[in-house]
Amino acid sequence: MPQDSGTAKARGVGEADDEVAFTIPDPRITESSGLALSPTHDGVVYTHNDSDAGPIFFALGPKGATRATFTLRGAQARDWEAMAASKDPETGRGVLWFADIGDNFDGAWPDISVYKVMEPATLRDAVLPAVRYRFRYEDGGHNAEGIMVNPKTGRLYVVTKQFAGAIYAAPRRLSSSRTNVLRKVGSAPIMATDAAYAPDGSSFVVRTYFSATVYKALDKPLTRVPMPALDQAESIAYTGDGKALLVGSEGANSPVYRVPLPENALPTPTPTPTPSTSEPLLEAADGETVAADSPGGITGMDVLLWLAVAAGATGVITIIARKSR
């Protein structure tokens, strides 16, 4: 994420070496409640308002200025609380997810909704089609303000905002014609306000009003990251390189901070593939990865063995031919 030349240091944020990446000057954006880095447009961040501001989201440039405004056709915005971004594995196109999941009465709504939108290829004002997915929790209603999408599996997760917070997983294949069931798979910090997956899928982060926790896996916290002192801390997203977090707040002219991650939470370099580790991986039913069966192709080792056998056979044939003269 490019930074302004006049980057300001945050104050009163403990040990965090935070910077104001940009502010959001658009007077229409007064309750920025979700952030997501564009998967395909460099330096672009998406955001949306909270509550009943309409099914609208904004594309912001590196300095926070609005580059485009988009409206979702046929969508509702009862209480939009979060968003996420991912990539379609088949086409490489960006995919945006908008979560109408706020429920201050923990069960006032019979279901909640998440809208899936293909990221626009051109950043200009437009009305976009969206697919609506309805959800219900397996154990009753909850208030929630966080969603995240695993970039490796494409699976959607909802993070509740409660004293006994939890992480719920959506079905692997979502249905737009029936209500999908969210199943509890892990715990979350008290009163979580947002969540996001790292770009490489190696970790994820859940934030509250005061701090953020990076997890290696479900219920396996890796480290806690101090957060800037904001009026109403609502949103969080990873930078494109996975080395820092972008955190935002509601309010007019709200700042978005860039918070560097500690060393133990940084992405690890991808190892060079070897014959023993380069086998394709498949996702098992329980979410674990397993090595795929060999497709029966010829490897480099097979070729070397074949050549050795062929050379040996040729030598034997030559000896027999000489003796038979």
PyMOL commands that set and color helices and strands:
alter all, ss='L'
color gray80, all
select helices_A, chain A and resi 263-265+300-323
alter helices_A, ss='H'
color red, helices_A
select strands_A, chain A and resi 19-23+32-37+45-49+56-60+66-73+82-87+94-100+112-118+126-129+131-137+144-149+156-160+166-169+180-187+194-197+204-207+211-217+220-226+233-238+244-249+255-260+281-283+289-291
alter strands_A, ss='S'
color yellow, strands_A
deselect
rebuild
show_as cartoon
